[in-house]
């Protein structure tokens, strides 16, 4: 597996996903041979694999704070269809804008 850093703009990969400038991507995120072509065109630069980050154990105060937090659960009535579509775009979830509000809301879960 080869790693690349995106040098210019946004670059499209598999599944209509776009990767933004400064992101680290792999050749497996693109159709066969596209990463090499994009590198030759100056959109990508081959780089080393990113270092793995060790997970940090939370201390006791973090756990007690999380236990006391309340989570607000929104229902379908709390959204408009446009707000649901905006959230799906933000989550990079594929959807059909012609679907009914309830169908789109189910995709948020």
Residue frames relative to the residue before (quaternion, step in Angstrom):
aa qw qx qy qz dx dy dz
X 1.0000 0.0000 0.0000 0.0000 0.00 0.00 0.00
X 0.1999 -0.7706 0.5970 0.0987 3.56 -0.97 0.92
X 0.2650 -0.7554 0.5830 0.1388 3.53 -1.13 0.75
X 0.0920 -0.7904 0.6054 0.0157 3.54 -1.12 0.82
X 0.2699 -0.7064 0.6237 0.1977 3.54 -1.28 0.50
X 0.3944 -0.7161 0.5253 0.2358 3.58 -0.92 0.92
X 0.2420 -0.8126 0.5228 0.0885 3.56 -0.69 1.17
X 0.8127 0.1780 -0.0597 0.5517 3.60 1.00 -0.80
X 0.8937 -0.0247 0.0245 0.4473 3.53 -1.12 0.84
X 0.6372 -0.4653 0.4203 0.4481 3.53 -1.18 -0.77
X 0.1755 -0.7840 0.5918 0.0655 3.56 -0.98 0.90
X 0.3489 -0.7562 0.5214 0.1858 3.59 -0.84 1.00
X 0.1018 -0.7878 0.6064 0.0370 3.55 -1.12 0.78
X 0.7970 -0.2440 0.2104 0.5109 3.56 -1.20 -0.55
X 0.8444 0.2182 -0.1457 0.4670 3.58 -1.21 0.56
X 0.5698 -0.6185 0.3669 0.3976 3.59 1.12 0.64
X 0.3925 0.6976 -0.5040 0.3245 3.61 1.13 0.56
X 0.1878 -0.7645 0.6049 0.1196 3.54 -1.04 0.78
X 0.2225 -0.7571 0.6057 0.1021 3.51 -1.09 0.83
X 0.3327 -0.7948 0.4814 0.1611 3.58 -0.71 1.08
X 0.7105 -0.4586 0.3446 0.4075 3.52 -1.36 0.43
X 0.7772 0.3143 -0.2569 0.4808 3.56 -0.94 0.96
X 0.5604 0.6103 -0.3877 0.4040 3.60 1.23 -0.32
X 0.3274 -0.6935 0.5986 0.2314 3.53 -1.27 0.47
X 0.0337 -0.8020 0.5950 -0.0413 3.56 -0.79 1.10
X 0.3405 -0.7095 0.5669 0.2435 3.55 -1.32 0.15
X 0.6403 -0.5243 0.3911 0.4027 3.55 -1.27 0.32
X 0.6102 0.5723 -0.3445 0.4260 3.61 1.19 -0.46
X 0.6008 0.5638 -0.3549 0.4418 3.60 1.26 -0.18
X 0.7143 0.3813 -0.2164 0.5455 3.59 1.35 -0.07
X 0.6096 -0.5129 0.4308 0.4239 3.59 -1.21 0.34
X 0.6926 -0.5129 0.3209 0.3929 3.56 -1.18 0.66
X 0.8345 0.1960 -0.1747 0.4844 3.58 -0.76 1.10
X 0.5513 0.6434 -0.3980 0.3516 3.63 1.16 -0.38
X 0.6216 0.5438 -0.3572 0.4362 3.61 0.99 -0.74
X 0.6510 0.5053 -0.3194 0.4678 3.58 0.95 -0.83
X 0.6473 0.5166 -0.3127 0.4651 3.59 0.98 -0.86
X 0.6631 0.4954 -0.3017 0.4731 3.59 0.93 -0.89
X 0.6113 0.5349 -0.3432 0.4716 3.58 1.11 -0.65
X 0.6674 0.4985 -0.2953 0.4679 3.58 0.96 -0.87
X 0.6748 0.4840 -0.2829 0.4801 3.59 1.13 -0.66
X 0.5561 -0.6441 0.3793 0.3634 3.60 1.24 -0.13
X 0.5045 0.6489 -0.4322 0.3711 3.60 1.23 0.22
X 0.7761 0.2179 -0.1111 0.5813 3.58 1.15 -0.66
X 0.1449 -0.7490 0.6382 0.1035 3.52 -1.29 0.48
X 0.4398 -0.6943 0.4969 0.2785 3.58 -0.77 1.02
X 0.0219 -0.8029 0.5938 -0.0485 3.55 -0.96 0.93
X 0.6088 -0.5352 0.4288 0.3989 3.57 -1.31 0.11
X 0.6211 -0.5269 0.4213 0.3989 3.55 -1.27 0.40
X 0.4938 -0.6572 0.4675 0.3250 3.61 -0.95 0.79
X 0.5264 -0.6215 0.4762 0.3315 3.56 -1.15 0.64
X 0.4557 -0.6690 0.5121 0.2874 3.54 -1.08 0.75
X 0.3064 -0.7463 0.5671 0.1658 3.55 -0.97 0.91
X 0.3813 -0.7212 0.5343 0.2213 3.54 -0.80 1.03
X 0.4534 -0.6787 0.4918 0.3032 3.62 -0.88 0.84
X 0.3473 -0.7325 0.5546 0.1878 3.53 -1.05 0.84
X 0.3922 -0.7139 0.5315 0.2324 3.54 -0.86 1.00
X 0.3936 -0.7136 0.5140 0.2677 3.61 -0.80 0.90
X 0.4103 -0.6883 0.5252 0.2867 3.56 -1.07 0.64
X 0.7438 -0.4423 0.2708 0.4216 3.57 -1.28 0.26
X 0.6378 0.5355 -0.3473 0.4311 3.62 0.99 -0.71
X 0.6186 0.5398 -0.3500 0.4510 3.60 1.05 -0.68
X 0.6564 0.5192 -0.3146 0.4479 3.58 0.94 -0.86
X 0.6857 0.4734 -0.3075 0.4595 3.59 0.84 -0.88
X 0.6284 0.5238 -0.3510 0.4556 3.60 1.04 -0.66
X 0.6586 0.5098 -0.3131 0.4564 3.58 0.95 -0.80
X 0.6410 0.5344 -0.3286 0.4421 3.58 1.03 -0.73
X 0.7168 0.4452 -0.2628 0.4679 3.59 1.05 -0.65
X 0.5380 0.6228 -0.4162 0.3868 3.61 1.22 -0.24
X 0.2633 -0.7379 0.5950 0.1793 3.55 -1.10 0.69
X 0.2747 -0.7544 0.5771 0.1496 3.53 -1.01 0.82
X 0.3114 -0.7483 0.5606 0.1696 3.53 -0.80 1.08
X 0.1621 -0.7806 0.5994 0.0714 3.54 -0.71 1.12
X 0.2296 -0.7865 0.5616 0.1153 3.54 -0.67 1.13
X 0.2904 -0.7382 0.5850 0.1689 3.54 -1.11 0.75
X 0.7136 -0.4527 0.3153 0.4318 3.55 -1.29 0.20
X 0.6234 0.5565 -0.3388 0.4322 3.58 1.13 -0.60
X 0.6237 0.5647 -0.3305 0.4277 3.58 1.22 -0.46
X 0.7241 0.3974 -0.2157 0.5208 3.60 1.28 -0.27
X 0.3081 -0.6483 0.6424 0.2684 3.48 -1.36 0.33
X 0.6635 -0.4981 0.3598 0.4269 3.58 -1.22 0.33
X 0.6375 0.5303 -0.3249 0.4547 3.60 1.00 -0.80
X 0.6467 0.5139 -0.3212 0.4631 3.60 0.96 -0.81
X 0.6319 0.5206 -0.3285 0.4709 3.58 1.02 -0.79
X 0.6650 0.4987 -0.3067 0.4637 3.59 0.91 -0.91
X 0.6300 0.5297 -0.3318 0.4610 3.60 1.02 -0.77
X 0.6635 0.4979 -0.3017 0.4699 3.58 0.97 -0.86
X 0.6399 0.5155 -0.3232 0.4693 3.60 1.01 -0.76
X 0.6263 0.5145 -0.3351 0.4804 3.59 1.05 -0.75
X 0.6451 0.5278 -0.3166 0.4529 3.59 0.96 -0.87
X 0.7030 0.4415 -0.2476 0.4997 3.59 1.05 -0.82
X 0.3665 -0.7494 0.4614 0.3019 3.58 1.36 -0.10
X 0.3534 0.7122 -0.5110 0.3267 3.55 1.01 0.94
X 0.4089 -0.7023 0.5254 0.2519 3.57 -0.89 0.95
X 0.1217 0.7823 -0.6022 0.1027 3.57 -0.98 0.86
X 0.4188 -0.6646 0.5560 0.2717 3.52 -1.32 0.34
X 0.3860 -0.7547 0.4754 0.2354 3.63 -0.50 1.10
X 0.6189 0.5450 -0.3489 0.4453 3.60 1.22 -0.25
X 0.4907 0.6593 -0.4338 0.3693 3.60 1.27 -0.20
X 0.5728 -0.5881 0.4510 0.3502 3.53 -1.26 0.50
X 0.6956 -0.4958 0.3399 0.3935 3.54 -1.29 0.52
X 0.6593 0.5254 -0.3136 0.4370 3.61 0.91 -0.87
X 0.6420 0.5158 -0.3192 0.4690 3.58 1.02 -0.80
X 0.6604 0.5022 -0.2966 0.4729 3.57 0.97 -0.89
X 0.6349 0.5373 -0.3233 0.4513 3.58 1.01 -0.84
X 0.6308 0.5322 -0.3355 0.4543 3.61 1.02 -0.77
X 0.6297 0.5405 -0.3392 0.4431 3.62 1.10 -0.58
X 0.5849 0.5907 -0.3665 0.4180 3.60 1.20 -0.47
X 0.6309 0.5845 -0.3333 0.3863 3.60 1.07 -0.68
